[in-house]
Amino acid sequence: MSKTEMAPSQAVSPGAPDAAPQTPEAAPVKPVPAVKTRSNLTPFLRDWHRRAGLFAFLFMGWLGLSGILINQSPSWGYDTDRIYWSWVMWLYSLEPAPPTTGFQASDHWMAVTPEGTVLDANPVVPPIKLPLGLVAGPIEGQALIFIADAQHVAVLTEDGARYDELRAPILPLTSIRRIGSLPTQPGSLVVQDLDAFASTDGGNSWSPVDPAQVQWSEAVELPATERERLLPFSRPFVTLEHILVDAHSGAIFGRGGVYVINAVGVAAIWLAVSGVWMWWRTQRRRKP
């Protein structure tokens, strides 16, 4: 065999593919650590935190402002400011309601309305909040009207103007329980606490009198004509402080308004709890 001849097993046929190169031995694969899946609670809390914030934002400002106004109400006079707005009266279902009883003396009528004391459809200025009775009669040729409360007797002219005022020591009493007149003496004035005293000169002088002889002023039912005359003085009203308190609690809009304010309170609690939870989770993830 010549040198150029090769063994059949070593012969390479023309066009045969080259022998595949030997690959190096593969390196061992390191295990991939398992990725911890994040809890779905934080995204859930964040989502509903935003929603609750948008809902509460509409009301929290008003709750804060109304709370300040309520706290300052006595110093700013909101507890005495009267509101007569028709839509407020509609919310409270209030309508004009003239009084049903009053006091009569001669041709004069007196009653207490929401606006104050009214005498013959004229307001008494300053008003007498708790009148005990009414007496009318000529005193020294002048027609006068006497209205008493527990502390004094107001003397008025027939048109309702304040003429005088009787108090102790001019009055023989320090407190008054009732007022009346003597039927046999026109123009007389009688006051009583425990003892009764009468005056026939407009309160300048007094003398003891038997209470059984006195015609005492008592409340009587007002006729329909007088009640109609009292309508302009019987407008319902609500104090500004009352409106602020009811608006703050939602009661001004009925039970539905209360439910809305309760929902705002729940939303505020949710904002606080979810906010603290998300802050705690964030701080925990930041730790090495």
Secondary structure, DSSP 8 states (H G I E B T S, - for coil): --TT---GGG---TT------------------------SHHHHHHHHHHHHHHHHHHHHHHHHHHHHHHHTHHHHTTTT-EE--HHHHHHTT------SEEEEETTEEEEEETTEEEETTEE-SS--SS--EEEEEEETTEEEEEEE-SS-EEEEETTS-EEEEE-TTTSS-SS-SEEEE-TTSTT-EEEESSSEEEESSSSSS-EE--GGG-EE---EE--HHHHHHTGGG----EEHHHHHHHHHHTGGGHHHHHHHHHHHHHHHHHHHHHHHHHHHHHHHHH--
